[in-house]
Amino acid sequence: MAAANVMPIANMLQCSRRHLGLIALGAALPWRAWAGFNFWDSEFTATRSELQAMIATRFPLSQQYAQILTVGLSDPQLSLIASANRAAITARVSIASPLLPTGRVSGAVALSSALRFDAPVRALRLEQPKAERLELQGVSGGDAEKLRQIGGLVAQELLQGQVLRTFTAEELRFGRKTYEIGDITVLDDGIRVQLK
């Protein structure tokens, strides 16, 4: 009878030790690193709201085109397209030039982009963004079409390589193992990276 009770107790002690080990490991990690890390599946998920807050700090952006136009982007809004595994950014756009009758036109631009991981700096970047739509107010006809083409081209250049999220060394370390980023998956409300 006594021997029958020893086995379950030994199993319980072993399970308890494992559980305490995981709790201790979790306590040793910074909360930020622990929050997005799924150690069961070796994945890290950054939420859309977290990514939105990070990319907002990188705007406004501006760039000259042919030394006669300045295209500016501001107020970025990030959305995620899980079905296409792409990120999308909508931003306010302004095009300023002494050649324009009013000196400046404004509107909105929507771009979608693939993602890539830049290992040396541990950054998730936009890759080959594509201007899907650009609307300008107060211009029409051929001028509007030319400005849309230029605005879209410059917006793509401005967003190429922009960082969506930078990972700390601690976020890619769990216990004694340091992970590398594998597959990148866009979800409806976050971006999940495989850790390998």
Secondary structure, DSSP 8 states (H G I E B T S, - for coil): -HHHHHHHHHHHHHHHHHHHHHHHHHHHS-HHHHHHEETTTTEEEEEHHHHHHHHHTT--EEEEETTTEEEEEEEEEEEEEGGGTEEEEEEEEEEE-TTSTTSEEEEEEEEEEEEEEEGGGTEEEEEEEEEEEEEESS--HHHHHHHHHHHHHHHHHHHTT-EEEE--TGGGEETTEE--EEEEEE-SSEEEEEE-
